[in-house]
Amino acid sequence: MVKRFVLISSLLTVLASPLGWSQTQSHPFEALRGLERFNKSNSLSLNGTNQKIDTVLSIKGVKIGDNVLQQAIDLDAKGGRLGNIRGGTVSDKIKFSFYQPYENTRLEQKVELYFDKHNGFIQQATGTYYLQDAYMSITPIREQTFIAAVEKFGPPLTMQQAYDLSDENNDDIPLDKFINDLQGKSQLHPLGLEYLQKRNISRSSKWVKGTEDYALMHSGFDRCYLWQTNSFSQIMTFCYFDEAGANPDSRGVEFDLHNFPVNQKIIELGNPHKKLDISL
């Protein structure tokens, strides 16, 4: 029980942590290939995105729209081990790993930040938990991590809420019907609609009753709980593999964070360094 409490407390700390590096200090990452082209003091104007500080979801303190260089510096200060930066001088993804002992092995939390290659603002964040010992079950970690998430963020989408949004009142809800009904009831952001449609990968994609009457999405082998705000403008999923259909230990358990209005704002910034096309 003590070990369970320590792990849950640690996971809660991992999910939300304060900034760890001053804006005025210089950091080696500012000269690092893949990040050196960005300015850590740049920030994204969130006017018109309905972004409210008390409803913003985050993964290890990282929010969509944050400056990737500043967040990389902060993750380093929190003890993260820098992995690869994808793309070199036109990078668009960076990875950090955090480790803690667990029984006779190690638990890794891999944090991946996907960002706009022109301006350096974060467009997607994931946090995935793995056990180094391939023969150990990930199930206890999944259960404890989910408890930590509910304690931090509140309950995910419930089955009753899914029924209300889809005009259903019992049994499972096909995901395509849920998406169509959701479109008719609210102003789904186009990027949010695109995200949900990507989850609707087959006729068997659906919502079913999961733990504590929470809605559990079936999408291929994935089983996902979902947090959302502002009519699905912001989404965070907690996903793992179905034990009956795939190897859950290889998948780990993953948080995936999106904020569609903020991402739209980042896309609209475009490339500020693009050469003018002047035709005479």
WONOR-V873233 format. One record per residue. N is the residue number from 0. SS is DSSP state (@ for helix, = for strand, . for the rest). Layout:
n = {N | N}
ss = {SS | SS}
//
This chain:
n = {0 | 1 | 2 | 3 | 4 | 5 | 6 | 7 | 8 | 9 | 10 | 11 | 12 | 13 | 14 | 15 | 16 | 17 | 18 | 19 | 20 | 21 | 22 | 23 | 24 | 25 | 26 | 27 | 28 | 29 | 30 | 31 | 32 | 33 | 34 | 35 | 36 | 37 | 38 | 39 | 40 | 41 | 42 | 43 | 44 | 45 | 46 | 47 | 48 | 49 | 50 | 51 | 52 | 53 | 54 | 55 | 56 | 57 | 58 | 59 | 60 | 61 | 62 | 63 | 64 | 65 | 66 | 67 | 68 | 69 | 70 | 71 | 72 | 73 | 74 | 75 | 76 | 77 | 78 | 79 | 80 | 81 | 82 | 83 | 84 | 85 | 86 | 87 | 88 | 89 | 90 | 91 | 92 | 93 | 94 | 95 | 96 | 97 | 98 | 99 | 100 | 101 | 102 | 103 | 104 | 105 | 106 | 107 | 108 | 109 | 110 | 111 | 112 | 113 | 114 | 115 | 116 | 117 | 118 | 119 | 120 | 121 | 122 | 123 | 124 | 125 | 126 | 127 | 128 | 129 | 130 | 131 | 132 | 133 | 134 | 135 | 136 | 137 | 138 | 139 | 140 | 141 | 142 | 143 | 144 | 145 | 146 | 147 | 148 | 149 | 150 | 151 | 152 | 153 | 154 | 155 | 156 | 157 | 158 | 159 | 160 | 161 | 162 | 163 | 164 | 165 | 166 | 167 | 168 | 169 | 170 | 171 | 172 | 173 | 174 | 175 | 176 | 177 | 178 | 179 | 180 | 181 | 182 | 183 | 184 | 185 | 186 | 187 | 188 | 189 | 190 | 191 | 192 | 193 | 194 | 195 | 196 | 197 | 198 | 199 | 200 | 201 | 202 | 203 | 204 | 205 | 206 | 207 | 208 | 209 | 210 | 211 | 212 | 213 | 214 | 215 | 216 | 217 | 218 | 219 | 220 | 221 | 222 | 223 | 224 | 225 | 226 | 227 | 228 | 229 | 230 | 231 | 232 | 233 | 234 | 235 | 236 | 237 | 238 | 239 | 240 | 241 | 242 | 243 | 244 | 245 | 246 | 247 | 248 | 249 | 250 | 251 | 252 | 253 | 254 | 255 | 256 | 257 | 258 | 259 | 260 | 261 | 262 | 263 | 264 | 265 | 266 | 267 | 268 | 269 | 270 | 271 | 272 | 273 | 274 | 275 | 276 | 277 | 278 | 279}
ss = {. | @ | @ | @ | @ | @ | @ | @ | @ | @ | @ | @ | @ | @ | @ | . | . | . | . | . | . | . | . | . | . | . | . | @ | @ | @ | @ | . | . | . | . | . | . | . | . | . | . | . | . | . | . | . | . | . | . | . | . | . | @ | @ | @ | . | . | . | = | . | . | = | . | . | . | . | = | @ | @ | @ | @ | @ | @ | @ | @ | @ | @ | . | . | . | = | = | = | = | = | = | . | @ | @ | @ | . | . | = | = | = | = | = | = | = | = | = | = | . | . | = | = | = | = | = | = | = | = | = | = | = | . | . | . | . | . | = | = | = | = | = | = | = | = | = | = | = | . | . | . | . | . | . | . | @ | @ | @ | @ | @ | @ | @ | @ | @ | @ | @ | @ | @ | @ | @ | . | . | . | . | = | @ | @ | @ | @ | @ | @ | @ | @ | . | . | . | . | . | . | = | = | @ | @ | @ | @ | @ | @ | @ | @ | @ | @ | @ | . | . | . | . | @ | @ | @ | @ | @ | @ | @ | @ | @ | @ | . | . | . | . | . | . | = | = | = | = | . | @ | @ | @ | = | = | = | = | = | = | . | . | = | = | = | = | = | = | = | = | . | . | . | . | = | = | = | = | = | = | = | = | . | . | . | . | . | . | @ | @ | @ | @ | . | = | = | = | = | = | = | = | @ | @ | @ | @ | @ | @ | @ | @ | @ | @ | . | . | . | . | . | . | . | . | . | . | .}
//
